[in-house]
Amino acid sequence: MSEVVTGDAVVLDVRVAQVPTRALATVIDLAVQFTVLVGAYLLLGAFAPVTDFAMFATVMLVLMVLVMVGYPVMFETFSRGRSLGKLALGLRVVGDDGSPERFRQALFRGLAGVLEFWLLSGAPALISSLVSQRGKRLGDVFAGTIVISERAPRDRANAIMMPPQLVGWAATLELSQLPDEVAQAARQYLSRWHDLSPQVQYEMGVRIATQMAAYVSPAAPAGVPAHAYLSAVLAERRRREQARFAQRMGKADVRQPVQSVPPPRGPAYPLPPPNVPQGAPYAPPPPYVPPAPAPEPPRATPGGFAPPQ
């Protein structure tokens, strides 16, 4: 995952495409381009006897430019950052700020691709992608773009979910004052929740939830555990960010609510009673009390007598 700061100063988590996936998408695109070039060469070769060599060479040069540069530029411009290979593997080119790819950026990527893939066999692109933290090849560096994956893995997608009991409350949240540091701390806590001991789960969750409650309003209903409160806030924040991102990418029908599911493998919690005021301050559950140790079994006396229990 990587953080993209949009033009509205919103930090959006995106999944940067991995090098093997990008390489496979590039192979698909190059195979399509090579097939078109070979077909054009054979077609023009049939007319070579009735034309001069200069005309034949000029037409072939124009076709090579159109296929090598025009193919990625036109596809990525009109499909908002997706060529045939990227479309097949669920990849998309976006700007560094999460905005859709522009023609100027696609042109820079297309021109750099001629050098990277056709002239130098992809070596500069591979080295640059391995060195860059965001997997940028030279064309991405020049154009100010990144390649993201629109197909998130299931484990990552299920890390933060909306508890069904808090759907209505979460829709009314005011999240504009929530600092990114607090949200990141909550995200890391939820991702490590199952690896923590029960006492650490409780204490750390209450501490982060209390910090978050100072910036989020209205307050949570009474009786909501810290992990469920944090999961609901982050799920609603992610839903709104994805809706803004989808609008920027031109997708339709982004106002549909996301289906809510309980937190993954988390303990269930009861619904808050209907008479609890919704505007009350966030009240964490009772303090954690470790379970009492099991009583030791009675020891037998030397004569074989066991004392009564």
Backbone bond lengths (Angstrom), bond angles and torsions (degrees), N, CA, C in turn:
res aa  C-N    CA-C-N  psi(-1)  N-CA   C-N-CA  omega(-1)  CA-C   N-CA-C  phi
1 M - - - 1.446 - - 1.529 109.57 -
2 S 1.327 114.03 153.22 1.443 120.76 177.81 1.512 108.61 -142.48
3 E 1.336 116.08 153.70 1.446 121.38 -179.90 1.515 109.44 -99.22
4 V 1.336 115.83 130.57 1.456 123.05 176.91 1.518 107.64 -115.60
5 V 1.326 117.21 124.61 1.451 122.35 177.77 1.518 107.78 -92.63
6 T 1.325 117.04 112.98 1.453 121.31 -177.13 1.517 110.27 -76.85
7 G 1.332 115.67 175.78 1.454 120.25 178.90 1.510 113.12 -65.95
8 D 1.344 117.90 -19.28 1.457 122.11 177.16 1.515 112.08 -91.49
9 A 1.330 117.38 15.06 1.468 123.07 179.64 1.527 111.40 62.28
10 V 1.325 116.69 32.55 1.457 122.17 176.68 1.518 108.43 -103.14
11 V 1.329 116.57 128.56 1.460 121.20 178.47 1.513 108.44 -84.59
12 L 1.320 115.57 118.81 1.457 121.76 -176.46 1.519 109.07 -116.95
13 D 1.329 115.01 126.26 1.467 119.99 177.60 1.518 109.65 -80.08
14 V 1.319 116.76 123.97 1.449 121.99 176.27 1.517 108.24 -127.98
15 R 1.311 115.19 154.79 1.458 121.06 -179.81 1.525 108.38 -99.39
16 V 1.308 116.18 107.94 1.457 121.06 -179.85 1.523 108.82 -68.76
17 A 1.319 115.96 135.62 1.463 121.10 -178.75 1.521 110.44 -64.68
18 Q 1.313 115.96 138.61 1.457 121.30 179.15 1.526 110.43 -77.77
19 V 1.321 114.59 156.42 1.470 120.46 -176.36 1.531 111.89 -60.57
20 P 1.344 120.72 -45.58 1.477 118.47 178.83 1.526 113.28 -59.65
21 T 1.334 117.07 -39.47 1.462 119.71 179.41 1.517 111.03 -66.15
22 R 1.325 116.47 -42.62 1.462 119.72 178.08 1.521 110.89 -64.96
23 A 1.330 116.53 -38.05 1.465 119.68 179.61 1.532 110.67 -64.08
24 L 1.329 117.35 -40.63 1.465 119.81 179.00 1.523 110.95 -66.50
25 A 1.336 116.73 -39.98 1.466 119.42 176.73 1.528 111.05 -63.11
26 T 1.329 116.89 -39.15 1.467 120.60 178.07 1.522 111.29 -65.30
27 V 1.337 116.82 -39.22 1.464 120.12 178.24 1.530 110.18 -62.43
28 I 1.328 117.33 -40.04 1.469 120.06 178.23 1.525 110.32 -63.21
29 D 1.321 116.81 -45.24 1.467 119.98 179.83 1.528 111.37 -64.04
30 L 1.321 116.76 -43.43 1.467 119.41 179.81 1.527 111.25 -65.08
31 A 1.333 117.11 -35.85 1.460 119.74 177.78 1.523 110.97 -65.03
32 V 1.333 116.82 -40.01 1.466 119.82 177.05 1.521 110.56 -64.69
33 Q 1.319 116.72 -45.14 1.465 120.23 -179.62 1.530 111.13 -63.77
34 F 1.330 116.51 -43.22 1.466 119.47 -179.68 1.525 110.94 -64.26
35 T 1.331 116.85 -38.98 1.459 120.25 178.37 1.528 110.92 -62.87
36 V 1.330 116.74 -42.02 1.461 120.44 178.90 1.523 110.87 -65.12
37 L 1.324 117.15 -40.46 1.465 120.19 179.03 1.519 111.48 -64.38
38 V 1.329 116.30 -43.94 1.468 118.92 -179.81 1.526 110.19 -64.85
39 G 1.330 117.01 -42.59 1.461 119.44 178.28 1.522 112.17 -62.77
40 A 1.348 116.99 -40.30 1.461 119.73 178.52 1.528 111.26 -66.86
41 Y 1.332 116.20 -37.36 1.470 119.36 179.24 1.532 111.20 -65.48
42 L 1.327 116.23 -43.16 1.472 118.88 178.99 1.519 111.50 -66.55
43 L 1.338 115.78 -37.32 1.459 118.64 179.84 1.526 111.36 -67.44
44 L 1.326 115.52 -43.33 1.470 118.21 178.91 1.518 111.49 -71.45
45 G 1.342 116.00 -27.95 1.463 118.19 179.10 1.510 112.04 -63.73
46 A 1.331 116.77 -27.07 1.459 119.24 178.29 1.523 111.71 -68.89
47 F 1.339 116.73 -25.47 1.467 120.05 179.17 1.533 112.49 -99.26
48 A 1.326 117.23 2.36 1.465 119.81 -178.38 1.527 113.00 -61.51
49 P 1.346 120.21 -38.12 1.474 118.38 -179.07 1.525 114.06 -64.68
50 V 1.331 118.25 -22.44 1.460 119.71 -176.32 1.527 111.98 -102.52
51 T 1.322 117.93 9.19 1.465 120.93 178.28 1.508 109.14 -136.39
52 D 1.320 116.03 165.87 1.461 118.99 -178.94 1.528 110.10 -85.79
53 F 1.327 115.09 166.44 1.460 120.98 -175.68 1.525 111.96 -67.42
54 A 1.327 117.81 -36.58 1.456 120.89 -178.60 1.530 111.43 -62.74
55 M 1.320 116.02 -43.31 1.461 119.69 178.20 1.529 111.16 -64.17
56 F 1.338 115.24 -42.42 1.464 120.03 179.33 1.529 110.67 -61.20
57 A 1.336 117.09 -44.79 1.463 120.66 -179.19 1.527 111.08 -66.62
58 T 1.325 117.59 -37.67 1.467 120.50 179.74 1.521 111.39 -65.41
59 V 1.330 115.69 -45.25 1.467 119.12 179.82 1.530 110.84 -64.05
60 M 1.324 117.26 -40.56 1.461 120.23 178.98 1.520 111.42 -65.02
61 L 1.337 116.81 -38.32 1.468 119.91 178.64 1.528 111.23 -64.84
62 V 1.318 115.80 -42.40 1.462 119.51 178.16 1.524 110.70 -63.20
63 L 1.334 116.92 -42.57 1.455 120.04 178.91 1.526 112.20 -64.34
64 M 1.323 117.11 -38.06 1.464 120.24 178.08 1.525 111.35 -63.58
65 V 1.332 115.80 -41.58 1.471 119.11 178.44 1.517 110.66 -65.09
66 L 1.333 116.27 -42.44 1.455 119.82 -179.81 1.528 111.83 -64.01
67 V 1.328 116.52 -39.74 1.459 119.69 -177.44 1.524 111.13 -76.55
68 M 1.338 117.43 -45.32 1.466 120.46 -175.88 1.522 112.89 -72.55
69 V 1.331 116.63 -39.01 1.460 120.39 -176.88 1.527 111.03 -104.71
70 G 1.315 116.74 -44.97 1.460 119.19 -176.04 1.514 113.46 -66.50
71 Y 1.332 117.58 -35.75 1.476 120.19 -179.31 1.530 111.85 -58.33
72 P 1.352 119.78 -57.36 1.475 117.47 -179.05 1.523 112.99 -67.78
73 V 1.343 117.32 -34.71 1.458 119.63 -177.17 1.526 110.65 -66.77
74 M 1.305 117.06 -48.48 1.455 120.27 -177.74 1.529 111.90 -68.18
75 F 1.326 117.15 -43.86 1.455 119.36 179.97 1.520 111.13 -62.35
76 E 1.337 117.48 -48.03 1.462 120.00 -176.87 1.517 112.06 -70.38
77 T 1.330 117.84 -26.54 1.467 119.88 178.75 1.518 111.31 -75.07
78 F 1.333 117.24 -48.83 1.458 120.50 -174.89 1.526 113.15 -81.56
79 S 1.322 118.20 -22.75 1.471 120.80 178.47 1.518 112.01 -102.65
80 R 1.332 117.14 12.61 1.467 122.60 177.81 1.526 111.84 57.62
81 G 1.323 115.36 54.75 1.458 120.58 170.61 1.505 116.53 93.42
82 R 1.326 118.54 17.15 1.466 119.49 -178.60 1.517 110.54 -130.09
83 S 1.307 116.16 123.49 1.458 121.94 169.04 1.529 107.84 -91.73
84 L 1.333 116.52 -176.38 1.462 118.96 -179.64 1.530 111.43 -63.25
85 G 1.331 116.42 -42.09 1.459 119.32 179.23 1.516 112.30 -65.67
86 K 1.315 116.93 -42.85 1.472 119.93 178.91 1.521 111.00 -67.68
87 L 1.319 117.19 -36.62 1.458 120.08 178.19 1.527 110.90 -63.92
88 A 1.327 116.92 -37.91 1.463 120.38 -179.31 1.520 112.27 -68.71
89 L 1.330 117.32 -30.15 1.468 121.18 -175.97 1.527 112.63 -107.13
90 G 1.316 118.10 7.97 1.457 120.29 176.55 1.505 114.32 72.38
91 L 1.317 118.61 35.56 1.463 122.85 179.52 1.525 109.69 -108.04
92 R 1.309 115.20 158.78 1.459 120.65 178.21 1.523 109.09 -152.09
93 V 1.322 116.04 142.71 1.461 122.49 175.78 1.524 108.27 -94.48
94 V 1.325 116.31 126.77 1.456 121.80 176.64 1.524 108.72 -131.28
95 G 1.323 115.71 165.09 1.449 120.28 175.55 1.516 111.56 -71.43
96 D 1.320 115.29 166.91 1.457 119.61 179.17 1.526 112.31 -61.11
97 D 1.319 117.78 -23.27 1.462 121.48 178.34 1.523 112.39 -96.78
98 G 1.322 118.12 11.58 1.450 121.51 179.08 1.512 114.59 84.73
99 S 1.319 118.46 1.13 1.461 121.42 -179.13 1.520 110.47 -78.10
100 P 1.335 118.40 159.53 1.471 120.36 178.00 1.522 111.65 -62.39
101 E 1.314 115.50 151.06 1.465 120.89 179.69 1.525 110.27 -67.05
102 R 1.323 116.36 134.89 1.458 122.12 179.23 1.528 110.17 -97.34
103 F 1.341 114.74 167.64 1.456 119.53 -179.70 1.525 111.14 -61.11
104 R 1.325 117.09 -40.91 1.460 119.72 179.72 1.516 110.84 -60.38
105 Q 1.332 117.40 -42.45 1.455 120.29 179.44 1.525 111.50 -67.59
106 A 1.338 116.59 -40.67 1.465 119.04 177.28 1.517 111.33 -63.76
107 L 1.341 117.56 -35.29 1.459 120.53 179.10 1.522 110.87 -67.01
108 F 1.325 117.78 -42.88 1.464 120.62 176.96 1.531 110.42 -60.91
109 R 1.309 117.37 -42.93 1.462 120.36 179.44 1.526 111.18 -65.60
110 G 1.341 116.84 -40.44 1.458 119.45 179.92 1.514 112.80 -65.53
111 L 1.341 117.10 -43.11 1.471 120.19 179.18 1.521 111.02 -66.29
112 A 1.333 116.43 -40.98 1.466 118.75 178.35 1.523 111.08 -67.98
113 G 1.339 117.30 -29.74 1.458 119.95 179.09 1.516 113.57 -64.74
114 V 1.340 116.76 -31.56 1.470 119.78 176.49 1.524 110.18 -61.00
115 L 1.333 116.23 -42.82 1.458 120.22 179.29 1.516 111.42 -71.69
116 E 1.332 116.39 -43.40 1.460 120.08 -173.49 1.527 112.48 -72.23
117 F 1.323 117.89 -44.20 1.465 120.89 -171.04 1.525 113.41 -100.93
118 W 1.328 117.37 -44.32 1.459 119.71 -174.30 1.523 112.80 -83.25
119 L 1.316 117.90 -36.97 1.469 120.09 -177.41 1.525 113.12 -93.23
120 L 1.333 117.78 -35.22 1.467 121.31 -175.57 1.520 112.88 -116.91
121 S 1.330 117.35 16.86 1.475 123.57 171.42 1.524 113.62 58.48
122 G 1.317 118.02 27.26 1.454 121.53 175.02 1.503 116.43 82.56
123 A 1.337 118.78 1.59 1.468 120.65 -178.28 1.535 112.18 -63.33
124 P 1.355 119.96 -47.24 1.474 118.08 178.24 1.521 113.11 -60.85
125 A 1.327 117.52 -38.09 1.461 120.33 -179.95 1.522 111.04 -65.21
126 L 1.330 117.48 -40.85 1.458 120.92 -179.73 1.522 111.00 -66.60
127 I 1.318 117.29 -45.57 1.471 120.37 -179.03 1.521 110.60 -64.20
128 S 1.315 116.41 -45.32 1.458 119.79 -179.44 1.529 111.60 -64.45
129 S 1.322 118.18 -38.49 1.464 120.89 179.50 1.518 111.83 -67.15
130 L 1.319 116.72 -35.77 1.457 119.54 179.19 1.517 112.42 -73.30
131 V 1.319 117.21 -31.89 1.471 120.86 -179.45 1.520 111.38 -78.67
132 S 1.314 117.28 -38.92 1.460 121.58 -175.98 1.528 110.94 -71.90
133 Q 1.334 116.92 139.05 1.456 121.26 177.73 1.527 111.59 -67.74
134 R 1.324 116.89 -27.36 1.461 120.92 179.48 1.523 112.06 -100.73
135 G 1.308 117.82 11.38 1.455 120.91 177.67 1.513 113.62 67.65
136 K 1.326 118.02 32.95 1.459 121.27 -177.51 1.519 111.14 -81.41
137 R 1.322 116.26 132.66 1.457 120.05 167.97 1.522 108.08 -88.30
138 L 1.339 116.95 178.62 1.456 120.05 -175.69 1.526 111.80 -60.71
139 G 1.322 116.92 -38.20 1.456 119.38 178.35 1.514 112.41 -62.00
140 D 1.346 117.64 -36.80 1.461 120.55 177.01 1.521 111.56 -69.06
141 V 1.332 116.57 -36.31 1.470 119.80 178.97 1.525 110.33 -64.91
142 F 1.324 117.43 -44.63 1.467 121.29 -179.16 1.533 111.29 -68.97
143 A 1.327 117.09 -37.41 1.469 120.97 -174.61 1.518 113.25 -88.71
144 G 1.339 118.11 -14.78 1.451 119.85 -176.94 1.514 112.37 72.09
145 T 1.330 117.02 46.57 1.459 122.14 -177.76 1.522 110.33 -130.28
146 I 1.314 115.54 165.73 1.458 123.04 171.18 1.524 107.80 -137.15
147 V 1.307 116.46 158.66 1.463 122.40 177.34 1.525 107.35 -107.32
148 I 1.322 116.64 122.84 1.454 121.36 -177.97 1.517 109.45 -113.96
149 S 1.316 114.72 159.85 1.466 121.48 176.43 1.520 108.38 -103.58
150 E 1.308 116.44 128.58 1.460 121.67 179.17 1.516 112.35 -91.59
151 R 1.317 117.30 1.46 1.459 121.80 178.79 1.516 107.87 -112.23
152 A 1.334 116.18 93.56 1.459 121.07 -178.71 1.521 109.86 -75.74
153 P 1.340 118.20 143.81 1.458 119.93 177.40 1.524 110.92 -65.75
154 R 1.336 115.88 154.42 1.454 120.52 -175.34 1.520 112.15 -63.87
155 D 1.345 118.06 -40.31 1.456 118.64 -177.16 1.514 111.41 -66.12
156 R 1.334 116.71 -37.69 1.450 119.24 178.66 1.523 110.74 -72.02
157 A 1.339 117.06 -39.16 1.454 119.89 -179.25 1.519 111.50 -66.08
158 N 1.343 117.74 -28.97 1.447 121.15 -178.43 1.517 113.29 -92.97
159 A 1.316 118.98 5.07 1.461 121.16 -177.87 1.515 111.49 -68.60
160 I 1.330 117.78 -37.65 1.460 122.70 -178.88 1.522 107.65 -126.25
161 M 1.323 116.69 119.53 1.456 120.76 -177.90 1.520 109.70 -135.20
162 M 1.319 114.68 161.27 1.457 121.09 -178.71 1.526 110.44 -90.58
163 P 1.327 118.36 116.49 1.469 119.20 173.37 1.521 110.25 -61.87
164 P 1.300 118.63 133.43 1.476 119.88 -175.92 1.518 112.69 -61.81
165 Q 1.352 118.45 -26.45 1.456 119.74 179.76 1.520 113.09 -69.50
166 L 1.333 117.72 -16.87 1.459 120.95 -173.33 1.520 113.07 -113.25
167 V 1.332 118.15 13.34 1.462 120.18 -176.98 1.518 111.18 -62.91
168 G 1.339 116.55 -49.76 1.454 119.80 -178.39 1.508 112.85 -63.99
169 W 1.323 116.08 -41.18 1.467 119.43 178.66 1.525 111.56 -66.03
170 A 1.334 117.31 -42.02 1.468 120.32 -177.31 1.519 111.76 -64.94
171 A 1.326 118.07 -30.36 1.464 120.07 -179.09 1.517 112.43 -66.00
172 T 1.336 118.04 -18.68 1.466 121.39 -178.66 1.515 113.06 -99.39
173 L 1.318 118.35 5.86 1.459 121.07 -173.39 1.524 111.77 -69.84
174 E 1.313 115.37 145.64 1.460 123.23 170.57 1.523 107.05 -104.13
175 L 1.330 116.15 109.42 1.464 121.72 -171.84 1.526 113.66 -112.12
176 S 1.322 117.59 5.71 1.457 119.43 -174.02 1.523 112.58 -68.27
177 Q 1.337 117.65 -23.54 1.468 120.78 -177.98 1.519 113.20 -93.80
178 L 1.329 117.89 -1.04 1.461 120.73 -176.51 1.522 110.36 -72.41
179 P 1.341 118.97 117.78 1.476 120.23 179.91 1.523 111.03 -68.91
180 D 1.312 114.83 149.88 1.462 119.63 178.85 1.517 111.69 -65.84
181 E 1.345 117.47 -30.77 1.462 120.11 -179.76 1.523 111.36 -64.57
182 V 1.331 116.50 -41.66 1.467 119.75 179.21 1.524 110.42 -67.96
183 A 1.325 117.12 -42.03 1.461 119.92 178.63 1.524 111.22 -63.43
184 Q 1.323 117.40 -39.20 1.453 120.43 178.94 1.526 110.93 -66.79
185 A 1.332 117.29 -39.38 1.460 120.30 177.47 1.530 110.97 -63.45
186 A 1.329 117.03 -41.22 1.458 120.34 177.50 1.521 111.36 -65.30
187 R 1.331 117.36 -38.80 1.456 121.03 179.79 1.530 110.99 -64.58
188 Q 1.320 116.84 -42.46 1.458 120.11 178.65 1.526 111.29 -67.57
189 Y 1.327 116.20 -37.42 1.473 119.51 178.48 1.520 110.72 -62.67
190 L 1.337 117.60 -45.15 1.462 120.16 -179.33 1.522 112.13 -66.84
191 S 1.334 116.70 -34.96 1.462 119.02 179.31 1.522 112.12 -69.25
192 R 1.345 117.26 -24.79 1.472 121.45 -179.47 1.526 111.84 -106.36
193 W 1.325 117.62 9.13 1.463 121.31 -171.30 1.518 111.72 -57.96
194 H 1.323 117.89 -41.22 1.465 121.23 -175.09 1.530 112.30 -77.39
195 D 1.316 117.73 -12.02 1.463 120.34 178.50 1.522 112.46 -93.57
196 L 1.332 118.19 -3.59 1.460 121.90 -176.96 1.521 110.24 -96.68
197 S 1.322 114.92 155.14 1.458 119.63 174.67 1.520 109.68 -71.95
198 P 1.331 119.04 158.46 1.469 120.50 -178.62 1.521 113.59 -55.46
199 Q 1.324 117.30 -40.47 1.462 119.16 -178.81 1.522 110.89 -67.16
200 V 1.340 116.94 -42.27 1.468 120.03 178.67 1.524 110.03 -67.95
201 Q 1.321 117.88 -37.25 1.462 120.30 175.28 1.514 111.19 -55.71
202 Y 1.321 115.64 -46.17 1.453 119.40 -176.96 1.532 111.18 -69.91
203 E 1.333 117.04 -52.11 1.458 120.28 -173.52 1.524 111.78 -64.41
204 M 1.307 117.10 -45.63 1.458 119.68 -179.72 1.526 111.12 -67.77
205 G 1.331 116.66 -39.63 1.460 119.22 179.15 1.511 112.72 -63.54
206 V 1.335 117.46 -42.63 1.459 120.64 178.80 1.524 110.85 -65.02
207 R 1.320 116.88 -39.75 1.470 119.55 -179.66 1.528 111.09 -64.38
208 I 1.339 117.98 -46.13 1.462 120.50 -179.66 1.525 110.97 -69.55
209 A 1.334 117.11 -38.96 1.463 119.95 178.97 1.519 111.60 -64.47
210 T 1.328 116.96 -37.24 1.465 120.03 177.32 1.526 110.81 -65.41
211 Q 1.343 116.95 -41.36 1.466 119.78 176.25 1.527 110.95 -61.99
212 M 1.329 116.83 -44.04 1.454 120.00 -178.17 1.525 111.29 -67.33
213 A 1.340 117.69 -36.09 1.460 120.62 -178.08 1.521 112.14 -64.50
214 A 1.342 117.67 -20.85 1.463 120.35 178.24 1.522 112.07 -72.13
215 Y 1.334 118.40 -16.82 1.462 122.07 -177.45 1.532 112.61 -115.45
216 V 1.327 117.97 -10.79 1.467 121.85 -174.69 1.522 109.00 -112.85
217 S 1.299 116.44 135.57 1.461 121.53 176.43 1.541 108.02 -139.52
218 P 1.349 117.50 152.39 1.462 128.48 -3.69 1.519 112.46 -72.88
219 A 1.344 114.84 169.58 1.456 120.02 -178.24 1.516 110.71 -67.25
220 A 1.328 114.52 159.43 1.471 120.07 -179.29 1.516 111.04 -72.78
221 P 1.329 117.90 151.72 1.468 119.67 173.59 1.519 110.87 -60.15
222 A 1.307 116.17 153.84 1.462 120.85 -179.04 1.524 110.21 -66.19
223 G 1.328 114.76 147.41 1.454 120.57 176.01 1.500 115.72 85.86
224 V 1.330 118.37 5.59 1.470 121.27 -179.14 1.524 108.99 -86.83
225 P 1.322 119.47 122.99 1.465 120.38 177.63 1.520 111.72 -63.41
226 A 1.324 114.68 160.04 1.468 119.68 -175.90 1.520 111.50 -62.85
227 H 1.346 117.46 -42.27 1.466 118.87 -175.87 1.528 110.97 -65.79
228 A 1.351 117.43 -34.93 1.455 120.42 178.48 1.525 110.94 -72.04
229 Y 1.319 116.78 -38.19 1.465 120.85 177.28 1.525 111.06 -61.77
230 L 1.329 116.86 -47.47 1.463 120.79 179.93 1.523 111.10 -64.75
231 S 1.326 116.50 -41.87 1.462 119.75 -179.75 1.519 111.43 -63.56
232 A 1.341 117.33 -39.68 1.460 120.28 179.56 1.522 111.79 -66.08
233 V 1.330 117.39 -42.92 1.465 120.61 -179.28 1.527 110.50 -64.97
234 L 1.329 117.02 -45.76 1.466 119.62 -178.56 1.518 111.58 -68.73
235 A 1.333 117.75 -36.00 1.463 119.97 178.47 1.529 110.92 -65.42
236 E 1.315 117.27 -41.09 1.465 120.34 178.17 1.529 110.69 -67.80
237 R 1.307 116.57 -39.68 1.472 120.46 177.57 1.522 111.06 -62.82
238 R 1.330 115.90 -42.75 1.466 119.64 178.67 1.515 110.93 -65.90
239 R 1.348 117.46 -39.63 1.462 120.05 179.78 1.522 111.30 -61.63
240 R 1.310 117.24 -42.45 1.460 120.18 -179.90 1.528 111.42 -68.78
241 E 1.323 116.85 -38.93 1.466 119.35 178.23 1.519 111.33 -66.03
242 Q 1.335 116.66 -40.72 1.458 119.57 178.10 1.517 111.41 -66.14
243 A 1.328 117.39 -33.88 1.461 120.12 177.16 1.533 110.38 -66.10
244 R 1.337 117.18 -42.70 1.472 119.46 176.85 1.525 110.97 -63.83
245 F 1.331 115.71 -42.11 1.456 119.81 -179.79 1.519 111.25 -64.49
246 A 1.347 116.80 -40.17 1.461 120.02 178.80 1.525 110.71 -65.87
247 Q 1.319 117.97 -36.48 1.453 120.49 176.96 1.525 111.08 -63.94
248 R 1.335 115.81 -40.77 1.461 119.26 179.25 1.520 111.48 -65.72
249 M 1.352 116.46 -31.66 1.455 120.27 -179.55 1.520 111.76 -85.81
250 G 1.347 117.73 -1.26 1.452 120.82 175.71 1.500 114.93 82.95
251 K 1.333 119.15 18.30 1.453 120.75 179.12 1.523 109.13 -79.94
252 A 1.313 115.20 148.12 1.461 120.66 -178.31 1.515 110.27 -95.81
253 D 1.351 114.07 161.74 1.453 122.56 173.48 1.511 112.13 56.89
254 V 1.347 116.30 52.63 1.455 120.94 -179.09 1.518 111.73 -93.23
255 R 1.319 118.32 2.07 1.451 120.53 -177.34 1.521 112.60 -92.75
256 Q 1.316 117.75 0.44 1.447 119.75 179.15 1.521 109.57 -69.76
257 P 1.339 118.40 135.46 1.462 120.12 -179.62 1.518 111.45 -68.74
258 V 1.315 115.08 147.32 1.453 120.84 178.57 1.514 109.00 -79.58
259 Q 1.324 117.09 135.21 1.455 120.91 -179.91 1.515 109.58 -64.97
260 S 1.297 117.27 133.72 1.449 122.70 -174.75 1.520 110.42 -96.55
261 V 1.316 114.41 144.56 1.455 121.25 176.63 1.517 107.51 -138.84
262 P 1.332 118.49 160.09 1.459 119.98 -178.55 1.516 111.06 -67.25
263 P 1.347 118.15 161.71 1.458 120.95 175.16 1.512 110.38 -58.83
264 P 1.346 119.14 142.69 1.461 121.27 -174.37 1.516 112.14 -64.70
265 R 1.300 115.91 123.25 1.463 124.67 174.12 1.526 112.71 55.68
266 G 1.296 118.04 14.90 1.452 121.27 -179.79 1.519 110.79 -83.69
267 P 1.338 117.19 157.05 1.462 118.91 178.61 1.506 111.60 -67.78
268 A 1.317 116.88 143.40 1.453 120.52 179.90 1.518 109.82 -72.60
269 Y 1.308 116.56 159.66 1.461 121.24 177.47 1.508 108.27 -141.56
270 P 1.331 118.31 148.21 1.463 120.63 -175.62 1.515 111.02 -74.77
271 L 1.327 114.46 159.68 1.459 119.99 174.31 1.513 109.85 -68.30
272 P 1.334 118.30 145.87 1.457 120.01 178.36 1.527 110.04 -67.28
273 P 1.313 117.21 146.44 1.467 119.22 178.80 1.511 110.97 -62.94
274 P 1.349 118.30 148.49 1.465 120.06 -174.18 1.503 113.59 -68.26
275 N 1.339 119.32 -18.87 1.450 120.18 -177.26 1.521 113.52 -90.75
276 V 1.324 118.72 5.97 1.457 121.30 179.34 1.518 108.80 -81.87
277 P 1.339 119.80 127.05 1.470 120.80 179.49 1.508 111.00 -65.68
278 Q 1.341 116.34 135.28 1.456 120.86 -176.75 1.520 112.46 -75.20
279 G 1.317 118.61 -19.48 1.454 120.07 -177.83 1.503 114.04 -90.57
280 A 1.336 118.24 5.82 1.452 120.10 -178.71 1.514 110.59 -68.66
281 P 1.337 118.73 152.25 1.478 120.89 178.53 1.521 110.76 -61.39
282 Y 1.309 114.11 157.15 1.466 119.26 -179.36 1.521 109.37 -64.18
283 A 1.305 116.36 123.96 1.462 122.06 -179.43 1.508 108.06 -117.77
284 P 1.331 118.54 111.69 1.459 119.95 -179.99 1.517 111.08 -69.57
285 P 1.333 117.15 163.68 1.464 120.49 178.05 1.525 110.98 -61.63
286 P 1.340 117.97 170.94 1.470 120.03 179.00 1.523 111.24 -57.80
287 P 1.339 116.88 156.62 1.468 119.92 -178.93 1.516 111.81 -57.31
288 Y 1.310 113.91 150.49 1.465 119.74 -179.31 1.519 109.87 -70.02
289 V 1.308 116.16 129.68 1.462 122.57 178.32 1.518 107.07 -118.83
290 P 1.330 118.37 114.72 1.470 119.09 -179.71 1.517 110.55 -64.74
291 P 1.319 116.78 146.90 1.471 119.38 -179.64 1.513 111.31 -64.00
292 A 1.331 115.63 146.12 1.469 120.75 179.84 1.523 109.71 -69.83
293 P 1.326 116.37 141.24 1.482 117.94 179.58 1.521 111.43 -65.08
294 A 1.303 114.97 147.45 1.469 120.21 -179.80 1.523 109.85 -66.95
295 P 1.332 119.31 139.96 1.486 120.87 179.41 1.512 111.17 -65.62
296 E 1.322 113.58 141.81 1.457 118.89 179.05 1.529 109.99 -70.21
297 P 1.317 118.18 144.90 1.481 120.47 177.85 1.525 110.63 -65.79
298 P 1.298 117.94 145.90 1.485 120.69 -179.39 1.526 111.10 -63.49
299 R 1.304 112.86 141.62 1.469 119.32 -179.97 1.528 109.38 -90.77
300 A 1.297 114.65 139.52 1.475 120.10 179.92 1.522 110.50 -78.06
301 T 1.327 117.26 145.40 1.472 122.63 176.16 1.501 110.45 -78.96
302 P 1.344 117.99 162.56 1.478 118.80 179.93 1.503 113.57 -56.01
303 G 1.339 117.74 -31.26 1.461 117.94 -177.63 1.510 113.43 -83.48
304 G 1.312 117.09 6.29 1.446 120.25 179.20 1.494 114.09 89.60
305 F 1.334 119.70 5.00 1.473 122.77 -177.83 1.514 109.24 -88.12
306 A 1.282 116.71 130.01 1.451 121.44 175.66 1.513 108.43 -101.68
307 P 1.365 118.03 125.12 1.463 119.15 -179.08 1.532 109.96 -65.41
308 P 1.331 115.14 145.51 1.465 118.45 -179.98 1.531 111.03 -63.62
309 Q 1.309 115.69 148.45 1.461 120.41 179.09 1.521 110.19 -86.92
